[in-house]
Amino acid sequence: MDITLDDVIEMLEDIQEDVDYEECVTLIDDGVLDSFDILAIVSAADDEFEVTIPAKDITPENFNSAEALCALLNRLADED
């Protein structure tokens, strides 16, 4: 399954809608997303894409941008 950037942005907008996910690359560093948002993203990724994000991959680098999250989800989906 190929998870597109648009799929990821749509998921993120369900969690926090007033963010420009196409441009922002500091979602964690600038506090745009907090720990509750991260938990919601992990849960939504499992629900929507059937991808489990292990604790070791919950890092700022993987969640700072929609592109980074998309890359993570696709890598994890390919590993299954």
PyMOL commands that set and color helices and strands:
alter all, ss='L'
color gray80, all
select helices_A, chain A and resi 5-15+35-49+55-57+60-63+66-79
alter helices_A, ss='H'
color red, helices_A
deselect
rebuild
show_as cartoon
